[in-house]
Amino acid sequence: MARRRRTETAKASAVFLFPALLVIAIFIVYPIIDSFVTSSFDWNGITDKKFIGIGNWNELIHDSVFWKAFLHNILVMVLSIAIQMPIGIAMATWLDKVGRKGNVAKVIWFIPMLMSSVAIGYLFRYALDANTGFITGISKSLGGGRIDLLGNTATVLVTCIFIISWQFTPFYMVYYLAGYSGLSSDVKEAAMIDGATEGQYFWRVALPLLKPTIKSAVILSMVGSLKYFDLVYVLTKGGPSHASELMATYMYSMAFESHRNGYASALACGMFILISVIAILTMKVLNRGEED
């Protein structure tokens, strides 16, 4: 009887899981496999494919632009985490403390997250224009000259990172607010009764309890930074001189501007491998304390 029930449960589970597994197979598993297969061909996306084996992979390994773009992604990842996480926690902590009084601030702060990356890209591209942008306007009003933050190889990537942080910090604000909502009010009351100040409660009680939320947020920010594309492409298209090139923008330019779809597939597979390795290593490092 028990065996029959387990069999029926397994069949019912299979029926309900099949649609989801089919979608995953079609839209995730198959594209990954097809990308690895296409990476072994010289193909412009239109004419017949020409098999070249590991030629694309050999070129990728020796492609200085790709590895430069990879280092840019790492810098975006590190600075995004360093900027977005502390500010997001600070905003969420203040909103949790003031309660309903902070509703207006919460709405205003969340506005950047409601805008599309393309719209933000165009907004800042015009705002930071070397001739008509407000930074140049302020500089000229003070007796200075043109300031080209997006056209200067020394400042373009950092400028893009700050714009990305401006857009996504509100997401982590809401994410940490959700974490705060999971903390019992009894914990804070007990800490206050024991004589803890607001600062002591945050550092010694709330922050340790938010550790799982922080880990999840760090992984989300890390993976998002390593595959980032749209805003940077709209702002600079990876320029000038590949100074803001990311792996995704480089892959896009190879596929749709240079029409080297075979090599673009190799780039996509390289991204997949690198992001997977970094994500796995990061999760192991973050979970090491719990395992110990």
Secondary structure, 3 states (H helix, E strand, C coil): CHHHHHHHHHHHHHHHHHHHHHHHHHHHHHHHHHHHHHCCEECCCCCCCEECCCHHHHHHHCCHHHHHHHHHHHHHHHHHHHHHHHHHHHHHHHHHHHHHHHHHHHHHHHHHHHCCHHHHHHHHHHHCCCCCCHHHHHHHHCCCCCCCCCCCCCCHHHHHHHHHHHHHHHHHHHHHHHHHHCCCHHHHHHHHHCCCCHHHHHHHHHHHHCHHHHHHHHHHHHHHHHCCCHHHHHHCCCCCCCCCCCHHHHHHHHHHCCCCHHHHHHHHHHHHHHHHHHHHHHHHHHHHHHHC
